[in-house]
């Protein structure tokens, strides 16, 4: 799904979102504790949420 974006790997998709400032600051702080970027922390949290869902 390459859209002429030289910075995004073939297995990734660029995604932009708006997020509450206070929530983002909490995510940033958590990311720093876990030595992750903010984007990777958001990805990790989303992955953990998806894994916690019951299998269909």
Buried (B, 14 or more C-beta within 10 A) or exposed (E): EEEEEEEBEEEEEEEEEEEEEEEEEEBBEBBEEEEBEBEEBBBBEEEEEEEEEEEE
